[in-house]
Amino acid sequence: MKNNKWYVISTFVLGCIVINFAGRILSDRLQLPLWLDSFGTVTAAYVLGPFCAAMVGMTVNLTYGILYSWTNMFYAVVSAMVGITTGICVKKGFLKNLYGVLSTSFLVAVLSVTLSVPFNYLYCDGSTQNIWGDGVIESMEKVGFNSFFSHCMGQFYLDFLDKVITIVLVFSLIKLVQKKLYLKDSILCS
């Protein structure tokens, strides 16, 4: 995509931003146990690299923060790191097979938790701002786990599921497109 005109790349980036934003709105409205706001970021990382992916992720959080809650702006750091990490993993060839995809998903989820939990404590009294993640926190504290561990697990509950679904879905779609392009080229060469 690097040889394409600037407007094709700009339209692609805008589409990634819209997909992220729509996913986040859908997740909030349906109160899902995941964020759905990184599909565009991961797609941008795969197609355009880490820098563009970071810009896509940050733009969504900043926009969501302006429109809904200013505290979401701080999570732009998390989205940027999701894009950068995924982009680096793509460049290193980790997203060529299912093992690499799942390993990348786990890495991105752990990184997301590591960055999100301090923001959760700073701006939301430790809450994940998701009923599912907060339910995990409450349940773990009732069982007797300490507060910090419970908050980490509540965030991990959301991020792990979200990142695995997102990265596996992008990987599957990329493989499907590659297969269709290969079949198309095979038919044309016959």
N, C-alpha and C positions, 0 to 999 in steps of 0.2 A: 504494500500500500504506500510505500515511501515514494514511489514514482508518480503517484496520482496527483491530480491538481489539488490545490489547497482547499477548494470548496468541497471536494469529495471527502477529504479527511475531516474538515470542519463539520460536515453533515454527519459523518460517522460518530465523531466525538459528541455532538449534540444528541444524537440518538442514544448513545451510551448513558449520558446524563439523564435523559428523560426516562429510560428504562430503570435506572437506579431510583430516581425520585418516585416513579409510579410503584415500584416494588415496596418502597418504604411506606408510602401512603396506604397501599393494600394491606401490608403487614399491620400497621396501626389500626386501620378500620376493622379488620377481621380478628384482631388480637391474636396473631399467630405466634408460635414459639420460635420465631426466627425473624431476622431483619429484612431480608430480601432487597437490600440496598447496595449490593456489591456485584451484581451480575454484569452491569455495564463496565464497572471498574476492572473486573477480571477479563472481560472481552477486550477492553482497550489494552490491557497488559499483554494479552496474547497477540493482538494484531499490531499495536503501535509501540509497545514497550513500556518500561516502568515510569518514565517521566509523564507521559500522557495519561497513563492509568492513575497516577497520583493526582493529577489535575482534575480528572473526572470525579474521583472519589471525594476530593476536597470541595469541589463545586457543589456537589449534592448536599453535603453537610452544612456548608455555608448558606445555601439557599433554604434548606429546611430550617436552619436556625433563624434566619431572617423572618420566614413566614410563620413558624410555629413556636419555637422556643430557643432563645438565645444560647442556652447551655449546649445545644446540639452542635454549635459552631466549634467547640473544643474537640469534638470527636472527629473533626476533619483530619487531625493528626493520625488517628487510627485508620481512616479510609485511605489516606496517602500511603501509609505503611503497608496496607493490604495490596495496593497497586504496585508499589515498589517491589515488595517481596515476591509477589506473583510474577511480575515482569522479569525479575532476576531469575526466578525458577524456570520460566519459559526459555530465557536465553541460555540457561545451563542445560536445557533438554529434559528437565524433570517432568514436563507435561506431555511426554511422548507415549507413556504407558500408564496403566491404571495404578501401579505401585507408586510411581512418581506423583501422580495426581492426588492420591490419598495422602501421601507424605506431605505434599505441598499444602493440602487442606488442613492437616493437623498443625503444621508449622504456622500457617496464617491464623488459625484459630487461637493457638497459644499466644502468638504475638498480639492479637486483638484483645484477648483477656488481660494480658500484661499491661497494655496501654489503657484499656477502658476502665478497669477497676479503680485506679487512682482518680480518674475523672468522676466516676460514680460517687466516690467518697467526697470529693471536693464540691460537687454541684447537686448531688441528689441523695445525700445522706446514705450512700452505699447502694441505693436502689438501682436496678437495671432499667427502670422505666418500662418494663414489660411484665405483664401479669404472670407469665410462665417462669421467667427468671426469678422474679420476686417470690413466687411460690416455692421454688427450689431453695432459695435462701431461707425462707421461713421454716420450711420442713427440716432442713439440715440443722438450723439453730434449735428447733424443738427436740431433735434427736440428741443434741448435745455437742455438736461441732462448734468450734469457735467462730466468731463473727467474720473474721477476715477470710478464713477458708470457705465458709458458707457463701460469702459474696463472690469469691473467685469461682466457685462451682456454679452459682446461679448465672454468672456471665458466661462461663464455659458451656453450660447447657444450651444457651442461645447461639453462641458463636460457632461452636463445633458443628451443630446441625446446619446452620446457615452456610458456613464456608464449604462443608463437604457437598451439600446439594448444589451450591453455586458452581464450584470448580468442576465437579463431575459433570454437571449439565453443560457447561461451556466446552469442556473436553469432548463430550459426546457430540455436541453440535458441530464442533470443528472437524471431528473425524467424519461425521456424516457429510459435511460440505466437501471435504477432501476426497471422500469416496465418490461422491457424485461428479466432481470435477475429473477424477481419474477415469471413471466410466465414460464420461462425455469425451475425454481425449482419446480413449481406447476405441470408441465407436467412430470418431472422426478419422482416426489413423487406419482403420480397417478398409 
